[in-house]
Amino acid sequence: MYVKSLVSECDFINKCYSKPVEGADLLCQGATGRWCCVMTVGPEWLTENKPTVISYEDAREACMEILRKQNNNRPSFQRFTEAALYNFLDF
């Protein structure tokens, strides 16, 4: 999922910016279940490709919903969720 963010580079077109610009972070869930930014996307790529870009708050809720479904709301869900969102909260 693409999350609105200020970025200093665009990994897709290999471009660095002299100052942060409005772009997006590409979030993915890794094999361990953690969510984190794996690439940054600049405004040129966003304009050309038009992916859906959501807010940080909406992304966090979407991740939580996916984690709920993956864990079937088991009692250990809260502990797992905190660990799974650890990287996400720091991106």
Backbone torsions as a table, in degrees:
resi	resn	phi	psi	omega
1	MET	NA	147.7	-179.3
2	TYR	-99.3	128.1	-177.1
3	VAL	-119.2	127.4	-179.6
4	LYS	-54.2	133.7	-176.3
5	SER	-163.4	160.4	169.0
6	LEU	-87.3	129.5	-176.7
7	VAL	-124.5	152.3	178.4
8	SER	-104.1	-4.8	178.2
9	GLU	-157.4	161.9	173.4
10	CYS	-117.1	112.6	-179.0
11	ASP	-68.8	-27.4	-176.3
12	PHE	-73.5	-32.6	179.2
13	ILE	-114.6	8.3	176.3
14	ASN	55.4	52.5	-178.4
15	LYS	-122.6	133.5	175.0
16	CYS	-104.9	143.0	179.6
17	TYR	-106.8	146.8	-179.3
18	SER	-70.1	-24.6	174.4
19	LYS	-144.4	157.6	-178.8
20	PRO	-58.2	141.2	178.5
21	VAL	-125.4	161.8	177.8
22	GLU	-72.2	122.7	-179.8
23	GLY	-150.5	-139.7	-179.5
24	ALA	-153.4	154.2	170.5
25	ASP	-100.6	137.3	175.3
26	LEU	-93.7	115.1	-179.8
27	LEU	-98.8	140.4	176.7
28	CYS	-139.3	156.0	175.7
29	GLN	-97.3	125.6	-179.6
30	GLY	-82.9	177.6	-178.0
31	ALA	-61.3	-27.0	-180.0
32	THR	-84.0	-5.4	-179.8
33	GLY	97.5	-5.9	-178.9
34	ARG	-80.7	146.2	176.7
35	TRP	-101.3	134.1	177.0
36	CYS	-157.1	164.3	176.7
37	CYS	-74.4	127.2	178.8
38	VAL	-109.8	-20.7	177.9
39	MET	-152.8	157.3	173.9
40	THR	-114.3	149.6	-172.7
41	VAL	-127.7	129.6	179.5
42	GLY	-87.1	169.3	-176.4
43	PRO	-64.1	-31.8	179.9
44	GLU	-62.9	-46.6	-179.2
45	TRP	-65.6	-39.8	179.0
46	LEU	-62.8	-42.6	179.7
47	THR	-63.8	-42.2	-177.4
48	GLU	-72.7	-39.6	-172.9
49	ASN	-99.9	-17.7	174.0
50	LYS	52.1	48.9	174.4
51	PRO	-73.3	161.7	174.3
52	THR	-75.5	122.7	179.4
53	VAL	-111.3	126.9	-177.0
54	ILE	-116.1	165.8	179.7
55	SER	-75.1	163.3	176.5
56	TYR	-56.5	-44.6	-178.2
57	GLU	-63.0	-43.1	178.5
58	ASP	-66.9	-36.6	178.2
59	ALA	-66.3	-42.1	179.6
60	ARG	-61.9	-42.8	178.8
61	GLU	-65.9	-40.0	178.1
62	ALA	-62.9	-42.1	177.4
63	CYS	-62.8	-43.2	179.5
64	MET	-60.6	-43.0	-179.4
65	GLU	-64.1	-42.8	177.2
66	ILE	-61.7	-44.0	179.4
67	LEU	-64.2	-38.8	176.8
68	ARG	-59.0	-46.7	-179.5
69	LYS	-65.0	-40.8	-179.4
70	GLN	-66.2	-30.4	-176.3
71	ASN	-104.0	3.9	178.6
72	ASN	47.9	34.1	178.4
73	ASN	53.6	34.1	176.5
74	ARG	-64.3	159.2	-179.5
75	PRO	-56.1	-30.1	-179.4
76	SER	-79.4	1.0	-175.5
77	PHE	-56.0	-46.2	-176.1
78	GLN	-61.2	-45.4	179.7
79	ARG	-63.5	-45.2	179.6
80	PHE	-62.3	-42.9	-178.2
81	THR	-62.0	-43.0	179.1
82	GLU	-60.5	-41.6	178.5
83	ALA	-69.1	-41.3	-176.8
84	ALA	-67.4	-31.0	-179.2
85	LEU	-93.0	0.2	-176.4
86	TYR	-54.4	-53.9	-179.7
87	ASN	-67.4	-36.8	-178.9
88	PHE	-59.4	-42.0	-178.3
89	LEU	-68.4	-22.6	-176.8
90	ASP	-97.2	-2.6	-173.6
91	PHE	-72.0	NA	NA
